[in-house]
Amino acid sequence: MKIGFLGKQNAFALEMLRRLQCEHPEDEFSTWQPGDKAPSTELEVIFAFGKVDSKEIEAQTKLGLIQMASAGYEGVDVDAATQAGVWVGSAPTTKTGNGESVAELAVLLMLAVSRRLNEELALMQGHAQVSAKPEVNRALFGKTACIVGLGGIGDLLIERLRGFGMILTGVDNHPEHAPNGVRGYGHDELKLAAAEADYLVLAIPGTKDNEDMIDGTVLAGMKKNAVLVNVGRGTLVDESALLAAVKSGHLYGAGLDVVKDEPVSEGNPLLMEPRIFVTPHIAGSTDLMLDGTVSYLGEILGEFRQGIRSGGIVNEPRNPRVPLRDSINR
């Protein structure tokens, strides 16, 4: 089978490709980066990190499946794929170790902002002056954390935050499914939930409908000295409004693993504000996710060869190039 590997050639992606090649020597793998021309127009499967546009899809004459190597698939032109008869699959966070990895980084961001890690490190390295009125760092214990998105990542984060003795709430399309001990709010109650939280954590995919959902109005309604953490997508937050809210002292700070323009540039104003702690979209980049994703993608290949539709398929082509049937075990 001819398989394309489309994504940035960082160490994590290259190691994933190496393992897939070792475990599937019968297949022919080729790789390229977004913006470059695909090495073949006869690929049968594309494993992708990030964007797959309509031109990429239309150029492939034998493509049957676009399989994301992560849970997010907003970068794929699903409509174009569906029209072309191509299946699109995501990699559920609960199947790959991504959920656990992202939840851990969300905790790291909460702690980094609470303990003013940027400022403390700068002080230790001699790059900052001691304030005449030093501000006391914050503890998580007893604070209210509101998780926006009670999916795989959100639920795993809640499990971890229980150990910090936090009061937990959540915002979701189905607030009635909130875990035990967690007060659920609907998405139409976001402003209310945000206003009651000391920590507002975003753990949902980015879509057109929720672009800039955390805007100036939501930020202004948050508690004085509240913290915003985003491990979802950069499109969820109005970054100018966030920067203003932190600079004004209304928010204590923010922790971001994702921004709108990635990779984040050195001149991004978010990096200039010491109360905003930014990591370069590395929440899922762990050994756990690497092992889990390689295993999951291997399972997907096996099912695709057998004509079985995986549980991660997100579209329904009317005339699929490769007919797939539901598994009898599903």
Disulfide bonds with the S-S distance in Angstrom:
none
